[in-house]
């Protein structure tokens, strides 16, 4: 790691210099700032790491009096010079002095670069607001609301690097968890921390986090979630099941299980009931009333193991054991003795020893079933929780009648029989299991980061807080980009206020979008109802183009022409379809015309060089030099709930954006001023 860092420093030893005078000092100090620290002798720094406390002065702002935090408290210096360097292969290319934050010229140069299949670390261009996010230590909850392309993800990855530097020796990368929107995105960002000289934190999607705990259930994946068309009752039910009110109701329900209604399963042996669920229930409820669910579980397990040991003695006398002993080969007998001495007083004692070994081996699956809580009927318990919801929550407030609720639960039951569970159902299932088994979460995890938080619901976030009880949370997202939770995303901040101490909560707003050219940002922000707050960075480019084709054939020709044009200047070009079906159909048509592109079908694929075709829900968090939106017509994108989706797709573009529609263009563009894009009618 150190060698790789030194090799990087050889090419680009520093990117900034600050001159300042400390209080009471006569002379100025010069400090050079780079990707990592460099000393020629102990404690004599030639270059300071960008994460060092003094480096904060560079990011914080204007010349003059500047305060910065150190491990021993706040310090103040008089900043007299702020100089930026661009160095390439050890040679200074440009130098410029600035009296404000990171200069626009440096930003323009960084942003004018091409996109690639991997995200780059950009510590040279951290802005003041981003620096606030990176260096926050006081808050239990840091909520970053940022426009598309405002540098949320970059700031958060740099925050991870900064935390690992700041708490070196007390914090390791395995104590930091990042929940990301999909596996493609994980792959895209996996070089950022190594570039900054740190090991990657634990990275996973919420789906992976849930799925690994229930390998026998099939949890609804991204594609199924995006393409599930819910009726009104299902939508209302989802609003209920994802609410904080329901999270609290789940806990109340679990507390009641210490007195009644726990569901159990028979323990089986050789196809027969070994210990009935009725007997297990009797044991479970035989303990004192003051036993909590965790104690009850442990006490029941102890009794079940005692019963198992007792049954070993009685089972040894059964005929099947005698038959098995008589059919044992010498090798099998040796295995049963397993290096133990074979001196017995008589044959009867030897027989008993072998009989005990055989029965214990046969009972091994029962022992495992007891240890793994397989005597609990979690599926039955989950369904019972759903059935009794009308007693715990006023379902009429969610627009659901008793009859509708019964039908909904019956549908969930049928799916569960097939081994399927919905994306929001799995969180309830896991929380209920944790409450019943007395699991208190992973106490060693210190920091949890959730990216694209607008696609999480209150129940999921409350569960993550329960699972990681000692962690500080950084949640980042754009409430304008909610793909799965249109209705709930607006109330998310309010609900978070009840989960975290308001005194230890900080909200940072990033309104300036750096990813796209000014023309693309101005176009995309008008797709939103209230996108006016989004500011464009002054990087000029072409206006977006909106192509209208009469039929599919014309549309494919238009995509081909645009693709050929974009590929001359850009490496990373994405054609974004609404769903997988659209993307696959276009891929086939382009392929038939010998147009080469890679179709991204699942989140487990890797981003590759050259043009890609990708469904909208897999493009989250990614950016491309140029984007072509496939079939942006009124059938595909209609109604306000798809406004955020269209905004998300268009805001993936850095330099060029085109929308192609077959038939009339989506009315979601009606409020975009016509002078902000070029309209093109396609003729073959």
C-alpha positions as CSV (number, residue, x, y, z in Angstrom):
1,X,0.0,0.0,0.0
2,X,2.8,2.4,1.0
3,X,4.7,1.8,-2.2
4,X,1.6,2.4,-4.4
5,X,1.1,5.7,-2.5
6,X,4.7,6.8,-3.0
7,X,4.5,6.0,-6.7
8,X,1.4,8.2,-7.0
9,X,3.2,11.0,-5.1
10,X,6.1,10.7,-7.4
11,X,3.8,11.7,-10.3
12,X,1.8,14.3,-8.4
13,X,3.4,15.1,-5.0
14,X,1.0,17.9,-4.1
15,X,-1.9,19.9,-5.5
16,X,-2.0,23.0,-3.2
17,X,0.0,25.3,-1.0
18,X,-1.2,27.5,1.8
19,X,0.7,30.2,3.6
20,X,-0.5,31.3,7.0
21,X,0.5,32.9,10.3
22,X,-0.5,31.4,13.6
23,X,-1.6,33.7,16.5
24,X,1.4,35.5,18.1
25,X,3.8,34.2,15.4
26,X,6.1,36.6,13.5
27,X,6.7,34.4,10.5
28,X,4.5,32.7,8.0
29,X,4.4,29.0,7.6
30,X,4.2,27.2,4.2
31,X,2.2,24.0,3.9
32,X,2.0,21.8,0.8
33,X,-1.1,19.5,0.5
34,X,-1.2,16.2,-1.4
35,X,-2.9,12.9,-1.6
36,X,-0.8,11.6,1.3
37,X,1.8,12.8,3.8
38,X,5.5,12.8,2.9
39,X,8.3,13.3,5.4
40,X,12.1,13.4,5.0
41,X,12.6,12.8,8.8
42,X,10.2,12.0,11.6
43,X,7.6,14.8,12.2
44,X,9.2,17.0,9.4
45,X,6.4,17.1,6.8
46,X,7.3,18.2,3.3
47,X,3.7,17.4,2.2
48,X,0.6,17.1,4.4
49,X,-2.1,14.5,3.8
50,X,-5.3,16.3,2.5
51,X,-7.1,14.8,5.6
52,X,-4.7,16.4,8.1
53,X,-6.4,19.0,10.4
54,X,-4.3,21.9,8.9
55,X,-5.4,20.9,5.3
56,X,-8.9,21.9,6.2
57,X,-7.8,25.6,6.0
58,X,-7.3,25.1,2.2
59,X,-10.9,23.8,1.7
60,X,-12.6,26.1,4.2
61,X,-12.7,29.3,2.2
62,X,-11.3,32.8,1.8
63,X,-8.0,34.5,2.7
64,X,-7.9,36.1,6.2
65,X,-8.9,34.6,9.5
66,X,-9.8,30.9,9.2
67,X,-10.7,28.5,12.1
68,X,-10.1,24.8,11.9
69,X,-10.6,21.8,14.2
70,X,-7.7,19.9,15.7
71,X,-7.6,16.9,18.1
72,X,-6.9,19.5,20.9
73,X,-9.7,21.9,19.9
74,X,-10.3,24.8,17.6
75,X,-7.4,26.8,16.2
76,X,-7.3,30.1,14.3
77,X,-4.8,31.2,11.7
78,X,-4.4,34.1,9.3
79,X,-4.4,32.7,5.8
80,X,-2.3,34.9,3.4
81,X,-1.9,32.7,0.3
82,X,-3.9,29.9,-1.3
83,X,-2.2,28.4,-4.4
84,X,-3.4,25.6,-6.6
85,X,-1.2,23.4,-8.8
86,X,-1.8,21.0,-11.7
87,X,1.1,18.6,-11.9
88,X,1.4,15.9,-14.5
89,X,4.1,13.2,-14.3
90,X,6.2,15.3,-11.9
91,X,6.0,18.5,-14.0
92,X,4.0,21.6,-12.9
93,X,1.5,22.3,-15.7
94,X,-0.4,25.3,-14.2
95,X,-0.3,27.4,-11.1
96,X,-3.1,29.7,-10.0
97,X,-3.7,31.7,-6.8
98,X,-7.2,32.1,-5.5
99,X,-8.7,34.0,-2.6
100,X,-11.9,31.8,-2.4
101,X,-12.5,28.1,-2.2
102,X,-11.2,25.6,-4.8
103,X,-10.9,27.6,-8.0
104,X,-13.4,27.2,-10.9
105,X,-10.5,26.6,-13.4
106,X,-9.4,23.6,-11.5
107,X,-12.9,22.3,-11.3
108,X,-13.6,23.0,-15.0
109,X,-10.5,21.0,-15.9
110,X,-11.5,18.1,-13.7
111,X,-15.1,18.1,-14.9
112,X,-14.2,18.4,-18.5
113,X,-12.5,14.9,-18.4
114,X,-14.2,11.9,-19.8
115,X,-16.1,9.4,-17.7
116,X,-14.7,5.9,-17.2
117,X,-15.9,2.6,-15.9
118,X,-14.5,3.4,-12.5
119,X,-15.1,6.4,-10.3
120,X,-12.0,8.6,-9.6
121,X,-11.0,10.1,-6.3
122,X,-11.1,13.9,-6.6
123,X,-9.6,15.3,-3.4
124,X,-8.1,18.2,-5.4
125,X,-11.6,19.8,-6.0
126,X,-13.4,19.3,-2.7
127,X,-15.8,22.2,-2.1
128,X,-16.5,23.9,1.2
129,X,-19.9,22.2,1.7
130,X,-18.4,18.8,0.9
131,X,-15.6,19.5,3.4
132,X,-18.3,20.0,6.0
133,X,-19.7,16.5,5.3
134,X,-16.2,14.9,5.2
135,X,-15.0,16.2,8.6
136,X,-18.2,16.0,10.7
137,X,-17.6,14.2,14.0
138,X,-20.3,15.6,16.3
139,X,-23.5,14.2,14.8
140,X,-25.2,10.8,15.2
141,X,-27.1,11.5,11.9
142,X,-25.6,13.4,9.0
143,X,-28.3,13.8,6.2
144,X,-26.9,14.9,2.9
145,X,-29.6,16.1,0.4
146,X,-27.9,16.8,-2.8
147,X,-29.0,17.4,-6.4
148,X,-27.9,14.9,-9.1
149,X,-24.2,15.3,-9.8
150,X,-23.6,17.5,-6.7
151,X,-20.7,15.3,-5.5
152,X,-22.6,13.5,-2.7
153,X,-21.0,10.1,-3.3
154,X,-17.6,11.5,-3.8
155,X,-17.8,13.5,-0.5
156,X,-19.0,10.4,1.4
157,X,-16.2,8.2,0.1
158,X,-13.8,10.9,1.1
159,X,-15.5,11.0,4.5
160,X,-14.8,7.3,4.9
161,X,-11.1,7.9,4.0
162,X,-11.0,10.8,6.4
163,X,-12.6,8.9,9.3
164,X,-10.1,6.0,8.8
165,X,-7.3,8.6,8.9
166,X,-8.7,10.5,11.9
167,X,-9.3,7.4,14.0
168,X,-6.3,5.4,12.8
169,X,-5.8,2.6,15.4
170,X,-9.3,2.8,16.7
171,X,-11.3,2.3,13.6
172,X,-10.8,-0.2,10.7
173,X,-12.5,-0.4,7.3
174,X,-14.4,-3.5,8.5
175,X,-16.3,-1.4,11.0
176,X,-17.7,0.8,8.3
177,X,-20.6,-0.3,6.1
178,X,-21.9,1.3,2.9
179,X,-25.3,0.4,1.6
180,X,-25.4,1.2,-2.2
181,X,-28.2,1.1,-4.7
182,X,-26.9,-1.9,-6.8
183,X,-23.9,-4.1,-7.4
184,X,-23.0,-2.2,-10.6
185,X,-22.5,0.9,-8.5
186,X,-20.4,-1.0,-6.0
187,X,-18.1,-2.1,-8.9
188,X,-18.0,1.5,-10.1
189,X,-16.7,3.0,-6.8
190,X,-14.4,0.2,-5.7
191,X,-11.2,2.0,-6.7
192,X,-11.8,5.3,-4.9
193,X,-10.6,4.3,-1.4
194,X,-7.6,2.3,-2.6
195,X,-6.6,5.4,-4.6
196,X,-6.7,7.3,-1.4
197,X,-4.5,4.7,0.3
198,X,-7.3,3.0,2.3
199,X,-8.9,-0.4,2.3
200,X,-12.5,-0.6,1.0
201,X,-15.2,-0.6,3.6
202,X,-17.9,-3.3,3.7
203,X,-20.0,-2.7,0.7
204,X,-23.4,-4.3,0.0
205,X,-26.9,-3.6,-1.3
206,X,-29.8,-3.8,1.1
207,X,-31.0,-6.8,-0.9
208,X,-27.7,-8.6,-0.3
209,X,-27.9,-7.7,3.4
210,X,-31.4,-9.2,3.8
211,X,-30.9,-12.1,1.4
212,X,-27.9,-13.6,3.0
213,X,-29.9,-14.1,6.3
214,X,-32.7,-16.0,4.6
215,X,-31.1,-18.1,1.9
216,X,-34.2,-20.3,1.5
217,X,-36.4,-17.4,0.7
218,X,-36.4,-15.5,-2.6
219,X,-36.4,-11.8,-1.9
220,X,-37.8,-9.6,-4.6
221,X,-34.9,-8.2,-6.6
222,X,-34.4,-4.8,-8.3
223,X,-36.0,-5.7,-11.6
224,X,-39.0,-7.4,-10.0
225,X,-39.4,-4.4,-7.6
226,X,-39.3,-1.9,-10.5
227,X,-41.6,-3.8,-12.7
228,X,-44.3,-4.9,-10.2
229,X,-47.5,-3.1,-11.0
230,X,-49.5,-2.7,-7.8
231,X,-53.2,-2.1,-7.5
232,X,-54.6,0.6,-5.1
233,X,-54.9,-1.8,-2.2
234,X,-51.3,-3.1,-2.6
235,X,-50.0,0.4,-2.7
236,X,-52.0,1.4,0.4
237,X,-50.7,-1.8,2.1
238,X,-47.2,-0.9,1.2
239,X,-47.6,2.6,2.7
240,X,-48.7,0.9,6.0
241,X,-46.1,-1.8,6.0
242,X,-43.2,0.7,5.4
243,X,-44.2,3.2,8.0
244,X,-42.6,4.0,11.3
245,X,-46.0,3.4,13.0
246,X,-45.9,-0.2,11.8
247,X,-42.3,-0.6,13.0
248,X,-43.4,0.4,16.5
249,X,-46.5,-2.0,16.2
250,X,-44.1,-4.9,15.3
251,X,-42.3,-4.3,18.6
252,X,-45.5,-4.1,20.6
253,X,-46.6,-7.4,18.9
254,X,-43.3,-9.1,19.9
255,X,-43.6,-8.0,23.5
256,X,-47.0,-9.7,23.7
257,X,-45.5,-13.0,22.5
258,X,-43.9,-13.5,25.9
259,X,-47.4,-14.3,27.1
260,X,-49.2,-16.0,24.2
261,X,-49.4,-16.6,20.4
262,X,-45.8,-17.8,19.7
263,X,-45.9,-20.3,16.8
264,X,-43.8,-23.5,16.9
265,X,-42.9,-26.4,14.7
266,X,-42.6,-30.1,15.4
267,X,-39.1,-31.5,15.7
268,X,-39.0,-34.5,13.4
269,X,-36.8,-37.7,13.4
270,X,-37.0,-40.4,10.7
271,X,-40.3,-38.9,9.4
272,X,-42.0,-39.1,12.8
273,X,-42.7,-36.4,15.4
274,X,-39.7,-36.4,17.8
275,X,-41.0,-33.6,19.9
276,X,-44.4,-32.0,19.3
277,X,-45.0,-28.2,18.9
278,X,-47.5,-28.5,21.7
279,X,-44.8,-29.8,24.0
280,X,-42.3,-27.1,22.9
281,X,-45.0,-24.5,23.5
282,X,-45.5,-25.9,27.0
283,X,-41.8,-25.6,27.7
284,X,-41.6,-22.0,26.2
285,X,-44.4,-20.7,28.4
286,X,-43.3,-22.6,31.6
287,X,-40.8,-19.9,32.6
288,X,-41.3,-16.9,34.8
289,X,-43.3,-13.9,33.5
290,X,-40.3,-11.7,33.9
291,X,-38.4,-13.6,31.2
292,X,-37.8,-11.6,28.1
293,X,-38.0,-13.2,24.6
294,X,-34.2,-13.8,24.5
295,X,-34.2,-15.5,27.9
296,X,-37.2,-17.5,27.0
297,X,-35.5,-18.7,23.8
298,X,-32.3,-19.7,25.7
299,X,-34.2,-21.4,28.4
300,X,-36.3,-23.4,25.9
301,X,-33.1,-24.4,24.0
302,X,-31.6,-25.7,27.3
303,X,-34.7,-27.8,28.0
304,X,-34.8,-29.2,24.5
305,X,-31.1,-30.2,24.7
306,X,-31.8,-31.9,28.1
307,X,-34.8,-33.8,26.5
308,X,-32.6,-34.8,23.5
309,X,-29.9,-36.2,25.9
310,X,-32.5,-38.1,27.8
311,X,-33.9,-39.5,24.6
312,X,-30.4,-40.8,23.6
313,X,-30.6,-43.3,26.6
314,X,-34.0,-44.6,25.7
315,X,-33.3,-44.7,21.9
316,X,-30.2,-46.8,22.5
317,X,-32.5,-49.8,23.4
318,X,-34.4,-49.7,20.1
319,X,-34.0,-52.5,17.5
320,X,-32.7,-50.2,14.7
321,X,-29.6,-49.4,16.8
322,X,-28.8,-53.1,17.4
323,X,-29.3,-53.8,13.6
324,X,-26.9,-50.9,12.8
325,X,-24.2,-52.1,15.2
326,X,-24.3,-55.6,13.7
327,X,-23.9,-54.2,10.2
328,X,-20.9,-51.9,11.0
329,X,-17.6,-52.5,9.1
330,X,-14.2,-52.4,10.9
331,X,-13.6,-49.0,9.4
332,X,-16.9,-47.6,10.7
333,X,-16.2,-49.0,14.2
334,X,-12.8,-47.3,14.1
335,X,-14.5,-44.0,13.2
336,X,-17.0,-44.3,16.0
337,X,-14.1,-44.8,18.5
338,X,-12.3,-41.8,17.1
339,X,-9.0,-42.4,18.8
340,X,-10.6,-43.1,22.2
341,X,-9.2,-46.0,24.3
342,X,-11.1,-49.3,23.7
343,X,-10.6,-51.0,27.0
344,X,-14.1,-52.0,28.3
345,X,-14.9,-54.1,31.4
346,X,-17.2,-56.3,29.3
347,X,-19.0,-56.5,26.0
348,X,-22.1,-54.9,27.4
349,X,-20.2,-51.7,28.1
350,X,-18.7,-51.7,24.6
351,X,-22.1,-52.2,23.1
352,X,-23.5,-49.3,25.1
353,X,-20.6,-47.1,24.0
354,X,-21.3,-47.9,20.3
355,X,-25.0,-47.6,20.7
356,X,-24.6,-44.1,22.2
357,X,-22.3,-43.0,19.4
358,X,-24.8,-44.2,16.7
359,X,-27.8,-42.5,18.3
360,X,-25.9,-39.3,18.9
361,X,-24.9,-39.3,15.2
362,X,-28.4,-40.0,14.2
363,X,-29.7,-37.2,16.4
364,X,-27.2,-34.7,15.0
365,X,-29.8,-33.1,12.6
366,X,-32.2,-32.6,15.7
367,X,-29.3,-30.9,17.6
368,X,-28.7,-28.6,14.7
369,X,-32.4,-27.8,14.4
370,X,-32.5,-26.9,18.1
371,X,-29.3,-24.7,17.8
372,X,-30.6,-22.9,14.7
373,X,-34.1,-22.2,16.1
374,X,-35.8,-24.4,13.6
375,X,-38.5,-25.3,16.2
376,X,-39.7,-21.7,15.8
377,X,-42.3,-21.2,13.0
378,X,-41.1,-17.8,11.7
379,X,-43.2,-18.0,8.5
380,X,-46.3,-18.7,10.6
381,X,-45.4,-15.9,13.0
382,X,-44.9,-13.4,10.2
383,X,-48.3,-14.2,8.8
384,X,-49.9,-14.0,12.2
385,X,-48.4,-10.6,12.7
386,X,-49.9,-9.5,9.4
387,X,-53.3,-10.9,10.2
388,X,-53.5,-9.1,13.6
389,X,-52.4,-5.7,12.2
390,X,-56.0,-4.3,12.3
391,X,-55.8,-4.7,16.1
392,X,-52.5,-2.8,16.3
393,X,-52.9,-0.1,13.7
394,X,-56.0,1.8,12.4
395,X,-55.8,0.4,8.8
396,X,-58.7,2.7,7.7
397,X,-56.2,5.6,8.0
398,X,-54.3,4.0,5.1
399,X,-57.5,3.5,3.1
400,X,-57.8,-0.3,3.6
401,X,-60.9,-2.2,4.6
402,X,-60.8,-5.4,6.8
403,X,-61.8,-7.5,3.7
404,X,-59.1,-5.9,1.5
405,X,-56.5,-6.5,4.2
406,X,-57.5,-10.2,4.6
407,X,-57.2,-10.7,0.8
408,X,-53.8,-8.9,0.8
409,X,-52.5,-11.2,3.6
410,X,-53.8,-14.3,1.7
411,X,-51.8,-13.2,-1.3
412,X,-48.6,-12.8,0.9
413,X,-49.3,-16.3,2.3
414,X,-49.5,-17.8,-1.2
415,X,-46.2,-16.2,-2.2
416,X,-44.5,-17.3,1.0
417,X,-45.6,-20.9,0.2
418,X,-43.7,-20.6,-3.0
419,X,-40.6,-19.3,-1.1
420,X,-41.1,-15.6,-2.3
421,X,-41.2,-12.5,-0.2
422,X,-41.4,-8.8,-1.1
423,X,-38.7,-6.2,-0.6
424,X,-40.5,-4.5,2.2
425,X,-41.8,-7.9,3.7
426,X,-38.3,-9.1,4.3
427,X,-37.4,-6.3,6.6
428,X,-40.5,-7.0,8.8
429,X,-39.6,-10.7,8.7
430,X,-36.0,-10.1,9.9
431,X,-37.0,-7.6,12.6
432,X,-39.6,-10.0,14.0
433,X,-37.0,-12.8,14.0
434,X,-34.5,-10.6,15.8
435,X,-37.0,-9.6,18.4
436,X,-38.1,-13.2,19.0
437,X,-34.5,-14.5,19.3
438,X,-33.2,-11.5,21.3
439,X,-30.6,-10.5,18.8
440,X,-29.4,-7.0,19.4
441,X,-27.5,-6.3,16.2
442,X,-23.9,-5.8,15.3
443,X,-22.4,-3.7,18.0
444,X,-18.9,-3.5,16.4
445,X,-20.0,-1.5,13.4
446,X,-19.2,2.2,14.1
447,X,-20.3,4.0,10.9
448,X,-23.2,3.2,8.5
449,X,-23.5,5.0,5.1
450,X,-26.7,4.7,3.1
451,X,-26.5,6.0,-0.5
452,X,-29.7,6.8,-2.5
453,X,-31.6,6.9,0.8
454,X,-34.7,8.3,-1.0
455,X,-35.4,4.7,-2.1
456,X,-35.5,3.5,1.5
457,X,-38.6,3.6,3.6
458,X,-38.9,4.5,7.3
459,X,-39.3,0.9,8.4
460,X,-36.0,-0.1,6.7
461,X,-34.1,2.8,8.2
462,X,-35.5,2.2,11.7
463,X,-34.4,-1.5,11.3
464,X,-30.9,-0.5,10.2
465,X,-30.7,1.7,13.3
466,X,-31.8,-1.3,15.4
467,X,-29.3,-3.6,13.6
468,X,-26.3,-1.2,14.1
469,X,-27.1,0.2,17.6
470,X,-23.6,1.8,18.1
471,X,-23.2,3.3,14.7
472,X,-23.3,6.9,13.5
473,X,-25.3,7.2,10.3
474,X,-24.6,9.2,7.2
475,X,-27.6,9.2,4.8
476,X,-27.3,10.7,1.4
477,X,-29.7,11.0,-1.5
478,X,-31.8,13.3,-3.6
479,X,-35.5,13.4,-2.7
480,X,-36.1,14.3,-6.4
481,X,-34.7,10.9,-7.6
482,X,-37.0,8.5,-5.7
483,X,-37.6,5.5,-8.0
484,X,-39.3,3.1,-5.6
485,X,-40.8,5.4,-2.9
486,X,-42.3,8.4,-4.6
487,X,-45.0,8.9,-2.0
488,X,-42.8,8.5,1.1
489,X,-39.6,10.3,0.1
490,X,-40.9,13.7,1.0
491,X,-41.8,12.7,4.6
492,X,-38.6,10.9,5.1
493,X,-36.8,13.8,6.8
494,X,-39.7,14.3,9.2
495,X,-39.7,10.6,10.2
496,X,-35.9,10.6,10.7
497,X,-36.4,13.4,13.2
498,X,-38.2,10.9,15.5
499,X,-35.5,8.2,15.1
500,X,-32.5,10.4,15.9
501,X,-31.8,13.0,18.5
502,X,-32.5,16.4,16.8
503,X,-29.6,17.9,18.8
504,X,-27.2,15.4,17.1
505,X,-28.6,15.6,13.6
506,X,-27.2,17.7,10.8
507,X,-28.7,18.3,7.4
508,X,-26.4,19.5,4.6
509,X,-27.9,20.7,1.3
510,X,-25.8,20.5,-1.9
511,X,-27.7,22.4,-4.6
512,X,-24.9,22.9,-7.2
513,X,-24.7,20.2,-9.8
514,X,-21.2,19.7,-11.1
515,X,-21.6,16.6,-13.2
516,X,-23.5,18.0,-16.2
517,X,-22.9,21.0,-18.4
518,X,-25.0,24.1,-17.6
519,X,-27.3,23.3,-20.6
520,X,-28.0,19.7,-19.4
521,X,-28.6,20.8,-15.7
522,X,-31.0,23.6,-16.8
523,X,-32.9,21.2,-18.9
524,X,-33.2,18.4,-16.3
525,X,-34.1,20.7,-13.4
526,X,-37.2,21.9,-15.3
527,X,-38.5,18.3,-15.5
528,X,-39.1,18.6,-11.8
529,X,-42.0,20.5,-10.3
530,X,-39.7,22.4,-7.9
531,X,-36.3,22.0,-9.4
532,X,-35.5,25.7,-9.3
533,X,-33.2,25.4,-6.3
534,X,-30.7,23.3,-8.3
535,X,-27.8,25.5,-9.5
536,X,-25.8,24.7,-12.6
537,X,-22.0,24.9,-12.6
538,X,-20.9,27.3,-15.4
539,X,-19.5,24.6,-17.7
540,X,-20.8,25.2,-21.2
541,X,-21.9,22.6,-23.7
542,X,-24.5,21.6,-26.3
543,X,-28.2,21.9,-25.6
544,X,-30.0,18.5,-25.1
545,X,-31.7,17.2,-28.3
546,X,-35.2,15.8,-28.3
547,X,-35.9,13.5,-31.3
548,X,-39.4,12.6,-32.4
549,X,-39.8,9.5,-34.6
550,X,-43.0,8.3,-36.2
551,X,-42.3,4.6,-35.6
552,X,-39.8,2.2,-34.0
553,X,-37.7,1.8,-37.1
554,X,-37.2,5.5,-37.4
555,X,-36.4,5.6,-33.7
556,X,-33.7,2.9,-34.1
557,X,-32.2,4.8,-37.0
558,X,-32.1,8.0,-34.8
559,X,-30.3,6.1,-32.0
560,X,-27.8,4.7,-34.4
561,X,-27.0,8.2,-35.8
562,X,-26.7,9.8,-32.4
563,X,-24.5,6.9,-31.1
564,X,-22.1,7.2,-34.1
565,X,-21.8,11.0,-33.5
566,X,-21.3,10.6,-29.7
567,X,-18.7,7.9,-30.1
568,X,-16.3,10.1,-32.0
569,X,-15.7,12.2,-28.9
570,X,-16.7,10.1,-26.0
571,X,-15.8,6.8,-24.4
572,X,-18.7,6.2,-22.1
573,X,-22.0,6.4,-23.9
574,X,-25.2,4.9,-22.3
575,X,-28.5,4.2,-23.9
576,X,-31.0,4.1,-21.0
577,X,-34.3,2.2,-21.4
578,X,-37.1,2.4,-19.0
579,X,-37.1,-1.3,-18.1
580,X,-35.2,-4.5,-19.1
581,X,-37.8,-5.4,-21.7
582,X,-37.3,-2.1,-23.6
583,X,-33.5,-2.4,-23.3
584,X,-33.4,-5.9,-24.6
585,X,-35.6,-5.1,-27.6
586,X,-33.5,-2.2,-28.6
587,X,-30.3,-4.3,-28.1
588,X,-31.7,-6.9,-30.5
589,X,-32.6,-4.3,-33.1
590,X,-29.2,-2.5,-32.9
591,X,-27.4,-5.9,-33.0
592,X,-29.3,-6.8,-36.2
593,X,-27.9,-3.6,-37.8
594,X,-24.4,-4.6,-36.7
595,X,-24.3,-1.8,-34.0
596,X,-22.2,-3.1,-31.2
597,X,-23.2,-2.3,-27.6
598,X,-23.2,-4.2,-24.3
599,X,-26.5,-4.9,-22.7
600,X,-26.5,-4.7,-18.9
601,X,-29.2,-7.1,-17.8
602,X,-28.4,-7.5,-14.1
603,X,-26.6,-5.6,-11.4
604,X,-24.0,-8.4,-11.2
605,X,-22.5,-7.4,-14.5
606,X,-19.5,-5.1,-14.8
607,X,-19.4,-1.8,-16.6
608,X,-17.3,-2.1,-19.7
609,X,-15.8,0.4,-22.2
610,X,-17.8,1.3,-25.2
611,X,-21.6,1.9,-25.5
612,X,-23.9,0.2,-23.1
613,X,-27.7,-0.3,-23.0
614,X,-29.0,-0.3,-19.4
615,X,-32.5,-0.2,-17.7
616,X,-33.2,2.9,-15.7
617,X,-33.1,1.3,-12.3
618,X,-29.5,0.0,-12.8
619,X,-28.2,3.5,-13.9
620,X,-28.7,4.9,-10.4
621,X,-25.6,6.7,-9.1
622,X,-23.7,6.3,-12.3
623,X,-22.5,8.9,-14.8
624,X,-21.7,8.8,-18.5
625,X,-20.1,11.2,-21.0
626,X,-23.2,11.0,-23.1
627,X,-26.7,9.6,-22.5
628,X,-29.4,8.6,-25.0
629,X,-32.9,8.2,-23.4
630,X,-34.7,5.5,-25.4
631,X,-38.4,6.0,-26.1
632,X,-39.2,9.0,-24.0
633,X,-42.8,9.0,-25.2
634,X,-46.1,9.6,-23.4
635,X,-46.9,6.0,-23.0
636,X,-43.6,5.3,-21.2
637,X,-43.3,8.4,-19.1
638,X,-46.6,9.8,-18.0
639,X,-47.9,11.1,-14.7
640,X,-46.1,12.8,-11.9
641,X,-44.8,9.6,-10.3
642,X,-42.5,9.1,-13.3
643,X,-41.2,12.7,-13.3
644,X,-38.5,11.7,-10.8
645,X,-37.5,8.7,-12.8
646,X,-37.1,10.8,-16.0
647,X,-35.1,13.4,-14.1
648,X,-32.8,10.6,-12.7
649,X,-32.1,9.1,-16.1
650,X,-31.4,12.5,-17.8
651,X,-29.1,13.6,-15.0
652,X,-26.7,10.8,-15.6
653,X,-25.2,12.8,-18.6
654,X,-22.0,14.8,-18.2
655,X,-21.5,16.3,-21.7
656,X,-24.3,15.3,-24.1
657,X,-27.9,14.3,-23.7
658,X,-30.5,13.2,-26.3
659,X,-34.0,11.8,-25.9
660,X,-35.6,9.7,-28.6
661,X,-39.4,9.2,-28.6
662,X,-41.6,7.1,-30.8
663,X,-44.8,9.1,-31.3
664,X,-45.5,12.1,-29.2
665,X,-42.8,13.1,-26.7
666,X,-43.6,12.8,-23.0
667,X,-45.7,15.6,-21.6
668,X,-43.3,15.7,-18.6
669,X,-41.2,18.0,-20.8
670,X,-44.0,20.5,-21.3
671,X,-42.7,22.7,-18.6
672,X,-39.1,22.8,-19.9
673,X,-38.6,26.1,-21.7
674,X,-38.4,25.3,-25.5
675,X,-35.2,27.4,-25.8
676,X,-33.4,25.0,-23.5
677,X,-33.3,22.1,-26.0
678,X,-33.3,21.4,-29.8
679,X,-36.3,19.6,-31.1
680,X,-35.6,17.3,-34.1
681,X,-38.2,15.5,-36.2
682,X,-36.7,12.2,-37.5
683,X,-37.0,11.4,-41.2
684,X,-35.6,8.2,-42.5
